[in-house]
Amino acid sequence: MNIIIQITYLVASIFFIFGIKNLSSPKTARRGNLFASIGMLLAIAVTLLDQHVLTYEWIILGFVIGGSIGAIMAVKVQMTGMPEMVGLLNGFGGGASLLVALAEFYKLAPVIPINTGIPIILSLLIGSITLTGSFIAFGKLKGFITGRVVKYPMQHPLNALLLLAVVVAGIVVVIDPTQFELLLIITGVSLLLGVLLVLPIGGADMPVAISLLNSYSGIAAATTGFVLENNVLIIAGAIVGASGIILTLIMCRGMNRSLMNVVLGGWASAGIEGPATGGAAPKGDVKSVDAEELAMILDSVSTCIIIPGYGMAVAQAQHAVRELTNVMEKKGIKVRFAVHPVAGRMPGHMNVLLAEAQVPYDQLFSLEEINDDFPNTDIVIIIGANDVVNPAARHDKSSPIYGMPILNSDYAKTVVINKRSLNVGYAGIDNELFFYPNALMYFGDAKDAMVKLTNELKQM
């Protein structure tokens, strides 16, 4: 039986690896999900055959309750709510590692080998940070916790001191596993660390935070694998942890941040103002168009690049955008989508929304793939995006987004920005693109605006 279990674990691990590989591209992401699901099914099924399982009653009860909750969440959640969903699931992963580590400690104490005690402490630390940190991220995305940067005195020294205290206490517990009270203190301080590390991060930086927390959940699972001496859990956790770190690095590059700043929790300038909810309009004169005027412009172009942003997600305008694309293509206009790595509120948010609307994968291009094409593009339509197209990132050293790679939309012949108003974005600064001579503002809710534009274009 042990040989069968280990072979099945190996096969499951291969499915995990191919799953992650296929998830690296939108074209193969569905297949990647399928491979990873098959691997997880194999791993769970063979684990239930393990002789260490004492009773199936609690397992079945947990499966029914957890599976029902998961199924309801999967059906009910809107595509615009996926970032919050991902953040919550990261937290559940960390919480599971935390509970398993606690259970194993009380099961094995007072005699716990060092090679088991160290992974238990690491699981408690990383799992706790992931649990509370993910819940804070969830709250920020849902809006019942402020999306602004939250600063407090001695922020980084306090975090460092708490982490050092956990490490020292962990060493004591590993040496003397009878220190049950100290173990609970380690857990409590680690849970507090999760709050303190994520709370300072502003709403604009949530995509990077979610990616990092995803990596933490994988690392926590890997350390739990060492606690349980379960090879497939070690492999799966390591894959998730490593891929999460790689994705975090990509996201950091997309926002010109350093990984260390993310790990330390919050940045000095980014997102200080938080999401804009109103305020005075920025100074300057803008040119605006209505649906009929914009349709006349579109009727005379041959190339168009669409830049989606969070405004498109909020308005659930992806299907209306797809319909507009169909009409333009029938008129012989070449349409492509430029997706910034931090557009939306989680990695790949725009890709998911556009895929839901059946936008072909070969029409989606990353910043690196399409940025050089803007000067040769007749018109760019920006739908609900702001900071990722703000030219201030190139030259304004006082700007919180200075140095962040942006989509070069301002290089196109004509730029149309669809927004509800001239309000600032998450970085809390004016977008100077609004006042460029080649820029036109198309005001309105993204979904309604795209429907009106499509109807006008059909009549041309």
Phi, psi and omega in degrees: 000320180297321179296317179299317180299312183293321178295317179295321176300320179297315178298317179299320180296322177297319177297321177299315182297313179292330177297311178298319179301315181286336178287351182285351179226138178301330183293330185246008186297321179298318179295323178298317176299319180296314179300314181296323179294319178298316178300318180292322178298315178299315182297316180293316183298315183285332176294323179292344176270354182295142182291348180281350177286119185270325181211144181261350184299311181292325179296315180296318179298315178296321179297316182294312182293308182295318179297321179294316179298316180298318180295318179296316179297318182296323181282321188279328188295135175278158179299328177290343180264005182298321178302315178297320180298315180297317178300318180294317181294325174302316179297320178298321178298316177295321179297322178297317178297320178299312183293320179296318180297316178298316181298317181293324179297311181290335178287320187267333183302148009267002181253102181234118178299152181300321182291350172256324182295318180297311177299328178297314180296318179295321178296319178297314183295304185289320179297320180293315179299318180295319182298301184287325178298320179292323178293324176294317178299319177301315180296322178295318181290325179283336176101357179270000166236137186305138177276000180281162172292129180251111180255148176216157185301141176057039186304300185290318176300322180295315178300317180296320180295318179295318179296318178298320179297320179295319180296313180297314179296324178297320177297318179298317181293320178297321179287320181233089184292003177275357183279070183294319181297320181295326178297319179293325177295318177302316180296314181297315179295322179295319176298320177296321179301320179301319178293312185292332181281328185263329182305321181290345186283129182283163183302326182293337183260007181300324178304320179291319180298317180297319179298318180293318179295327175298318177296317178302318181297324177292317179296320178299320178295321180296316179295325176294327176299322176292324178298316183271355185056045182247111187295319184292328178290322177298313183294312182298316179297319180295320179297313180295317180298314182292315180295325178295320178294318178299315179297320178298319178297319178297316179295320178298318177298322180294340180243006180058044176247162175262149179299324181298323178296325178292313182299322182286345174089091174095153180239160188292328188236327189295129173071021183299322182281342181073185181295139182283135178240004180159207179105175183290148178289145179297155182284147178129166179256136178238155175254132180242158177228157172257181185298319182294316180295319180293323178297322178295321178294314181297329183292347184248005182257166179240342179226141181215137173242128178256130179248107179275150177219189185296332177300325176294321180293316181299318181279355184051050187264006186300322180288324176294323177295319178298319178296319177299318179300317179301316181294317180297319180295325177295335178270007177085014180272130176279118185245132174226161179245132176254118185247115177285145183299337179245022174290134183090203186237011171202160179302129178079011184302312181293323178299319180296315182296316181291325176295323177299326180274009177066031172286127183302140182299328183286359174263356180263127182230142177279171180304314182295327184284331191242349189299328181283351184270349184299320180299337181260016183256134182291315184212142175242132176247116180259121185246097174074014176260155182219283187297330184285356177235012184278114182297345179301336180298339182275326193229340185270099184291343178274353183281141177294344179257011181302131180091348179288127176299131181238164173283128186281052184296330183292348179279348180288165181294318177224137179238126177245124182249117176264113177214162177288326184204188177266015181300156180287166177268199184295331181287349175077024181233156177292149176261108184292345178299329182302333187255007179291150182296335180263011184255141177232135178265131177242093190282147175139165173302135188303315182294310180298319182295319180290324178295315179298317181296318179298316180297319179294320181293325178297331183276351180289000000 
